Amino acid sequence: MEKFEILLSNKLFLKSLVQTLDRPNMLTMQEKAQFSSVLSISLLGNMRLFFDLIHCLLVDMVRSSTKKQQKVLFRRFDSITLRLMVNWLQIAIYKELSPHSGLQLFMLYKAVQTITEMGPIDALTGNSKNTIAEEKLLKIRIEHQNLTLQIDLNGNSDQHFPVKVLDCDTISQVKQKCCAQVYKNKPASEIPQHDELFLEWQEGKAGKLTLNDIDNTSERNNGLICLNTLKHYMVKDNCRMALMYKPHSEQEICVNSQGKEIENATSETISLLLSNDGEEDSKLQQWHLSNLPDDENSKRELGFGDIFLNRLFHTKLLLTDYIDSTFEELVDPQTLSNSIRYFLCMLDKIGDDFNIDSDVLQSWKNEIYATRILAPLIGKPDILFDVNVPGHVGPCLDILRQVFVESFTQTAHKVNKDSPTQKLLFHKDVPRYRKLIGPFFKGIEPVNDQAFWSEIYELSNKQKAELKFNRQLTFQQLYDLFIGKYRSEILDDFEDMEESRDLQFAKKVEEIIDLMEECSKNS
């Protein structure tokens, strides 16, 4: 493995290996993604080698492209070269995200979540009243009231957490909101799941009552069963409740859960909630706010046309300040790290060396910076933060991701009444954002080699000190999944390529294969 590690520290070997595996019909898209990820991990702590590798790969890619191919060179994401480039850039951009853009990205995510959860959300479909995603709009009028519950954790009456909920929330939704408030300073990985807890109502003459999404009191109608809400239990504002960890004994979980034997249930009111038909209930289709039975549907007024379109605009209006602040921060040249500035200037140099048209070069920068680096962080904040993105938040973030990317396009698209709703929502904002892009790229000051390499060495040393992973395991994965599996193709290619043949890479790989097979036999 030591010889293999030495070979993997050779830029020319890595370049030859990547170009071999990047050949058409060599690897599947999934294998290319996996190889790029494992190789990127193996190069952590040596960001200079990582940069040198992607630099020479990009130069070769541009050199071998035709005039027609150059226009879309960075638009397609089907090569190992581009995947490695994006991995390096996302690692390099982390330094500027920590003190600057990262805060704005997190604030944007929390704003979308908070504003969305201010209105009713169907627990089963994820459709919500407050959204900017038309396909996730709750197209029905829901009468609801805002409530504040006084929550204590695990029966600890010394401390109460006020939690804002809606009376149309299901019990699981309430538990999720309680967890978000009680553990608001904790990362998602340290917050218990709602199904690990139960909600106990601690008021009333009947004593303590455990609330559930489905129990013996649940409304059943024409083969459907409605999830219980706070309104169903007639919970009022400022009620006291406890968020309890589920005990190990199934018998102690809750007094009104279906299909459970309950011991020591002395309250007549509580015992009436017992249910023994859980198996029958499991066959019923569940519903919450939408997908109502026909007789319920007839009682509610569906909102279509201008009514629900206004809801989208209203939600977008509530988010405008957060969207503006985030987009403005992401296109502030003063916050760019030396690594990102150096990379963008490197693209200018490649453009000059190969006489690339200025509009093509600009499209490269737009595609790399907006689409490949930042847009994924807007659409999927769990890439950057320890959060669980709810299903009703993801579609909204995806629309904001698309708006950000569109702001970098050089041609404006005309909007009419037949345009998609999201185009109508942001048709006045995109031109405003687009005006920020030109000054952004023009305002990027060149970085000298010394400043760039200094930052790269600092980043590499930090990775060596902080990242704890088994580097030998990544080398083993590279060998098992790719070198060993595609040995014939790799060796043949190395013999055909002049540079690899001169450096005897094929012979060195054969030696490693022999050593690995011998070790495998002896183990």
WOVENCOR-V813301 format. One record per residue. N is the residue number from 1. RES is the residue in three letters. SS is DSSP state (hx for helix, st for strand, lp for the rest). PSI is psi as a letter, one per 20 degrees, with the letter a starting at -180 (none if undefined). Layout:
# WOVENCOR-V813301
{{N | RES | SS | PSI} {N | RES | SS | PSI}}
This chain:
# WOVENCOR-V813301
{{1 | MET | lp | h} {2 | GLU | hx | g} {3 | LYS | hx | h} {4 | PHE | hx | h} {5 | GLU | hx | g} {6 | ILE | hx | g} {7 | LEU | hx | h} {8 | LEU | hx | i} {9 | SER | lp | j} {10 | ASN | lp | o} {11 | LYS | hx | g} {12 | LEU | hx | h} {13 | PHE | hx | g} {14 | LEU | hx | g} {15 | LYS | hx | g} {16 | SER | hx | g} {17 | LEU | hx | g} {18 | VAL | hx | g} {19 | GLN | hx | h} {20 | THR | hx | g} {21 | LEU | hx | i} {22 | ASP | lp | i} {23 | ARG | lp | q} {24 | PRO | lp | p} {25 | ASN | lp | j} {26 | MET | lp | g} {27 | LEU | lp | q} {28 | THR | lp | r} {29 | MET | hx | h} {30 | GLN | hx | g} {31 | GLU | hx | h} {32 | LYS | hx | g} {33 | ALA | hx | g} {34 | GLN | hx | g} {35 | PHE | hx | g} {36 | SER | hx | g} {37 | SER | hx | g} {38 | VAL | hx | g} {39 | LEU | hx | g} {40 | SER | hx | g} {41 | ILE | hx | g} {42 | SER | hx | h} {43 | LEU | lp | i} {44 | LEU | lp | p} {45 | GLY | lp | i} {46 | ASN | lp | m} {47 | MET | hx | h} {48 | ARG | hx | g} {49 | LEU | hx | g} {50 | PHE | hx | g} {51 | PHE | hx | g} {52 | ASP | hx | h} {53 | LEU | hx | g} {54 | ILE | hx | h} {55 | HIS | hx | g} {56 | CYS | hx | h} {57 | LEU | hx | g} {58 | LEU | hx | g} {59 | VAL | hx | g} {60 | ASP | hx | h} {61 | MET | hx | g} {62 | VAL | hx | g} {63 | ARG | hx | h} {64 | SER | lp | i} {65 | SER | lp | q} {66 | THR | lp | r} {67 | LYS | hx | g} {68 | LYS | hx | h} {69 | GLN | hx | h} {70 | GLN | hx | h} {71 | LYS | lp | h} {72 | VAL | lp | k} {73 | LEU | lp | h} {74 | PHE | lp | j} {75 | ARG | lp | h} {76 | ARG | lp | q} {77 | PHE | lp | l} {78 | ASP | lp | j} {79 | SER | lp | q} {80 | ILE | hx | h} {81 | THR | hx | g} {82 | LEU | hx | h} {83 | ARG | hx | g} {84 | LEU | hx | g} {85 | MET | hx | g} {86 | VAL | hx | g} {87 | ASN | hx | g} {88 | TRP | hx | g} {89 | LEU | hx | h} {90 | GLN | hx | h} {91 | ILE | hx | g} {92 | ALA | hx | h} {93 | ILE | lp | i} {94 | TYR | hx | h} {95 | LYS | hx | h} {96 | GLU | hx | h} {97 | LEU | hx | h} {98 | SER | hx | g} {99 | PRO | hx | i} {100 | HIS | hx | e} {101 | SER | hx | h} {102 | GLY | hx | g} {103 | LEU | hx | g} {104 | GLN | hx | h} {105 | LEU | hx | g} {106 | PHE | hx | g} {107 | MET | hx | h} {108 | LEU | hx | g} {109 | TYR | hx | g} {110 | LYS | hx | h} {111 | ALA | hx | g} {112 | VAL | hx | g} {113 | GLN | hx | g} {114 | THR | hx | g} {115 | ILE | hx | h} {116 | THR | hx | g} {117 | GLU | lp | i} {118 | MET | lp | h} {119 | GLY | lp | r} {120 | PRO | lp | q} {121 | ILE | st | p} {122 | ASP | lp | p} {123 | ALA | lp | h} {124 | LEU | lp | h} {125 | THR | lp | h} {126 | GLY | lp | j} {127 | ASN | lp | p} {128 | SER | st | q} {129 | LYS | lp | g} {130 | ASN | lp | o} {131 | THR | lp | r} {132 | ILE | lp | j} {133 | ALA | lp | o} {134 | GLU | hx | h} {135 | GLU | hx | i} {136 | LYS | hx | j} {137 | LEU | st | p} {138 | LEU | lp | n} {139 | LYS | lp | l} {140 | ILE | lp | q} {141 | ARG | lp | p} {142 | ILE | lp | o} {143 | GLU | lp | p} {144 | HIS | lp | r} {145 | GLN | lp | q} {146 | ASN | st | p} {147 | LEU | st | q} {148 | THR | st | p} {149 | LEU | st | q} {150 | GLN | st | o} {151 | ILE | st | p} {152 | ASP | st | q} {153 | LEU | st | o} {154 | ASN | lp | k} {155 | GLY | lp | j} {156 | ASN | lp | n} {157 | SER | lp | i} {158 | ASP | lp | h} {159 | GLN | lp | p} {160 | HIS | lp | q} {161 | PHE | st | o} {162 | PRO | st | p} {163 | VAL | st | p} {164 | LYS | st | p} {165 | VAL | st | r} {166 | LEU | st | q} {167 | ASP | lp | i} {168 | CYS | lp | j} {169 | ASP | lp | q} {170 | THR | st | r} {171 | ILE | hx | h} {172 | SER | hx | g} {173 | GLN | hx | g} {174 | VAL | hx | g} {175 | LYS | hx | h} {176 | GLN | hx | g} {177 | LYS | hx | h} {178 | CYS | hx | g} {179 | CYS | hx | g} {180 | ALA | hx | h} {181 | GLN | hx | g} {182 | VAL | hx | h} {183 | TYR | lp | k} {184 | LYS | lp | h} {185 | ASN | lp | j} {186 | LYS | lp | q} {187 | PRO | lp | q} {188 | ALA | hx | h} {189 | SER | hx | i} {190 | GLU | hx | j} {191 | ILE | lp | p} {192 | PRO | lp | q} {193 | GLN | lp | q} {194 | HIS | hx | h} {195 | ASP | hx | i} {196 | GLU | hx | i} {197 | LEU | st | q} {198 | PHE | st | q} {199 | LEU | st | p} {200 | GLU | st | p} {201 | TRP | st | p} {202 | GLN | lp | j} {203 | GLU | lp | r} {204 | GLY | lp | q} {205 | LYS | lp | h} {206 | ALA | lp | i} {207 | GLY | lp | b} {208 | LYS | lp | p} {209 | LEU | st | p} {210 | THR | st | p} {211 | LEU | st | q} {212 | ASN | lp | q} {213 | ASP | lp | h} {214 | ILE | lp | p} {215 | ASP | lp | a} {216 | ASN | lp | i} {217 | THR | lp | i} {218 | SER | lp | q} {219 | GLU | lp | p} {220 | ARG | st | p} {221 | ASN | st | o} {222 | ASN | lp | l} {223 | GLY | lp | j} {224 | LEU | st | q} {225 | ILE | st | p} {226 | CYS | st | p} {227 | LEU | lp | p} {228 | ASN | lp | q} {229 | THR | st | r} {230 | LEU | lp | h} {231 | LYS | lp | h} {232 | HIS | lp | h} {233 | TYR | lp | i} {234 | MET | lp | l} {235 | VAL | lp | p} {236 | LYS | lp | r} {237 | ASP | lp | q} {238 | ASN | lp | k} {239 | CYS | lp | q} {240 | ARG | st | p} {241 | MET | st | q} {242 | ALA | st | p} {243 | LEU | st | o} {244 | MET | st | p} {245 | TYR | st | p} {246 | LYS | lp | p} {247 | PRO | lp | r} {248 | HIS | lp | h} {249 | SER | lp | p} {250 | GLU | hx | h} {251 | GLN | hx | h} {252 | GLU | hx | j} {253 | ILE | lp | g} {254 | CYS | lp | q} {255 | VAL | lp | i} {256 | ASN | lp | k} {257 | SER | lp | q} {258 | GLN | st | q} {259 | GLY | lp | k} {260 | LYS | lp | q} {261 | GLU | lp | p} {262 | ILE | lp | p} {263 | GLU | lp | q} {264 | ASN | lp | k} {265 | ALA | lp | o} {266 | THR | lp | h} {267 | SER | lp | p} {268 | GLU | hx | h} {269 | THR | hx | g} {270 | ILE | hx | g} {271 | SER | hx | h} {272 | LEU | lp | i} {273 | LEU | lp | i} {274 | LEU | lp | q} {275 | SER | st | p} {276 | ASN | lp | j} {277 | ASP | lp | k} {278 | GLY | hx | h} {279 | GLU | hx | h} {280 | GLU | hx | g} {281 | ASP | hx | h} {282 | SER | lp | i} {283 | LYS | lp | i} {284 | LEU | lp | q} {285 | GLN | st | p} {286 | GLN | st | q} {287 | TRP | st | q} {288 | HIS | lp | e} {289 | LEU | lp | h} {290 | SER | lp | a} {291 | ASN | lp | l} {292 | LEU | lp | q} {293 | PRO | lp | q} {294 | ASP | hx | g} {295 | ASP | hx | h} {296 | GLU | hx | h} {297 | ASN | hx | h} {298 | SER | lp | h} {299 | LYS | lp | i} {300 | ARG | lp | q} {301 | GLU | lp | o} {302 | LEU | lp | p} {303 | GLY | lp | p} {304 | PHE | lp | r} {305 | GLY | lp | c} {306 | ASP | hx | h} {307 | ILE | hx | g} {308 | PHE | hx | h} {309 | LEU | hx | h} {310 | ASN | hx | h} {311 | ARG | hx | g} {312 | LEU | hx | g} {313 | PHE | hx | h} {314 | HIS | hx | g} {315 | THR | hx | g} {316 | LYS | hx | h} {317 | LEU | hx | g} {318 | LEU | hx | h} {319 | LEU | hx | i} {320 | THR | hx | g} {321 | ASP | hx | h} {322 | TYR | hx | h} {323 | ILE | hx | g} {324 | ASP | hx | g} {325 | SER | hx | g} {326 | THR | hx | g} {327 | PHE | hx | g} {328 | GLU | hx | h} {329 | GLU | hx | h} {330 | LEU | hx | i} {331 | VAL | lp | k} {332 | ASP | lp | o} {333 | PRO | hx | h} {334 | GLN | hx | h} {335 | THR | hx | i} {336 | LEU | lp | p} {337 | SER | lp | r} {338 | ASN | hx | h} {339 | SER | hx | g} {340 | ILE | hx | g} {341 | ARG | hx | g} {342 | TYR | hx | g} {343 | PHE | hx | g} {344 | LEU | hx | h} {345 | CYS | hx | h} {346 | MET | hx | h} {347 | LEU | hx | h} {348 | ASP | hx | g} {349 | LYS | hx | g} {350 | ILE | hx | g} {351 | GLY | hx | g} {352 | ASP | hx | g} {353 | ASP | hx | h} {354 | PHE | lp | j} {355 | ASN | lp | l} {356 | ILE | lp | p} {357 | ASP | lp | q} {358 | SER | hx | h} {359 | ASP | hx | h} {360 | VAL | hx | g} {361 | LEU | hx | g} {362 | GLN | hx | h} {363 | SER | hx | h} {364 | TRP | hx | g} {365 | LYS | hx | g} {366 | ASN | hx | g} {367 | GLU | hx | g} {368 | ILE | hx | g} {369 | TYR | hx | g} {370 | ALA | hx | g} {371 | THR | hx | g} {372 | ARG | hx | h} {373 | ILE | hx | g} {374 | LEU | hx | h} {375 | ALA | hx | g} {376 | PRO | hx | h} {377 | LEU | hx | h} {378 | ILE | hx | g} {379 | GLY | hx | h} {380 | LYS | lp | m} {381 | PRO | hx | i} {382 | ASP | hx | i} {383 | ILE | hx | h} {384 | LEU | lp | h} {385 | PHE | lp | q} {386 | ASP | lp | m} {387 | VAL | lp | q} {388 | ASN | lp | o} {389 | VAL | lp | o} {390 | PRO | lp | q} {391 | GLY | hx | h} {392 | HIS | hx | i} {393 | VAL | hx | h} {394 | GLY | hx | g} {395 | PRO | hx | h} {396 | CYS | hx | g} {397 | LEU | hx | h} {398 | ASP | hx | h} {399 | ILE | hx | g} {400 | LEU | hx | h} {401 | ARG | hx | g} {402 | GLN | hx | h} {403 | VAL | hx | g} {404 | PHE | hx | g} {405 | VAL | hx | g} {406 | GLU | hx | h} {407 | SER | hx | h} {408 | PHE | lp | i} {409 | THR | lp | q} {410 | GLN | lp | i} {411 | THR | lp | p} {412 | ALA | lp | q} {413 | HIS | lp | p} {414 | LYS | lp | q} {415 | VAL | lp | p} {416 | ASN | lp | a} {417 | LYS | lp | i} {418 | ASP | lp | i} {419 | SER | lp | q} {420 | PRO | lp | q} {421 | THR | hx | h} {422 | GLN | hx | h} {423 | LYS | hx | g} {424 | LEU | hx | h} {425 | LEU | hx | h} {426 | PHE | hx | j} {427 | HIS | hx | h} {428 | LYS | hx | h} {429 | ASP | hx | h} {430 | VAL | hx | g} {431 | PRO | hx | h} {432 | ARG | hx | g} {433 | TYR | hx | h} {434 | ARG | hx | h} {435 | LYS | hx | i} {436 | LEU | hx | h} {437 | ILE | hx | g} {438 | GLY | hx | g} {439 | PRO | hx | h} {440 | PHE | hx | g} {441 | PHE | hx | h} {442 | LYS | hx | h} {443 | GLY | lp | i} {444 | ILE | lp | o} {445 | GLU | lp | q} {446 | PRO | lp | q} {447 | VAL | lp | p} {448 | ASN | lp | r} {449 | ASP | hx | h} {450 | GLN | hx | g} {451 | ALA | hx | h} {452 | PHE | hx | g} {453 | TRP | hx | h} {454 | SER | hx | g} {455 | GLU | hx | h} {456 | ILE | hx | g} {457 | TYR | hx | h} {458 | GLU | hx | g} {459 | LEU | hx | g} {460 | SER | hx | g} {461 | ASN | hx | h} {462 | LYS | hx | g} {463 | GLN | hx | g} {464 | LYS | hx | h} {465 | ALA | hx | h} {466 | GLU | hx | h} {467 | LEU | lp | p} {468 | LYS | lp | o} {469 | PHE | lp | r} {470 | ASN | lp | n} {471 | ARG | hx | h} {472 | GLN | hx | h} {473 | LEU | hx | h} {474 | THR | hx | h} {475 | PHE | hx | g} {476 | GLN | hx | h} {477 | GLN | hx | g} {478 | LEU | hx | g} {479 | TYR | hx | g} {480 | ASP | hx | g} {481 | LEU | hx | h} {482 | PHE | hx | g} {483 | ILE | hx | g} {484 | GLY | lp | h} {485 | LYS | lp | h} {486 | TYR | lp | k} {487 | ARG | hx | g} {488 | SER | hx | g} {489 | GLU | hx | g} {490 | ILE | hx | g} {491 | LEU | hx | g} {492 | ASP | hx | g} {493 | ASP | hx | g} {494 | PHE | hx | h} {495 | GLU | hx | h} {496 | ASP | hx | h} {497 | MET | lp | p} {498 | GLU | hx | g} {499 | GLU | hx | g} {500 | SER | hx | h} {501 | ARG | hx | g} {502 | ASP | hx | h} {503 | LEU | lp | j} {504 | GLN | lp | k} {505 | PHE | hx | h} {506 | ALA | hx | g} {507 | LYS | hx | g} {508 | LYS | hx | h} {509 | VAL | hx | h} {510 | GLU | hx | h} {511 | GLU | hx | g} {512 | ILE | hx | g} {513 | ILE | hx | g} {514 | ASP | hx | g} {515 | LEU | hx | g} {516 | MET | hx | g} {517 | GLU | hx | h} {518 | GLU | hx | g} {519 | CYS | hx | h} {520 | SER | hx | h} {521 | LYS | hx | h} {522 | ASN | hx | h} {523 | SER | lp | none}}
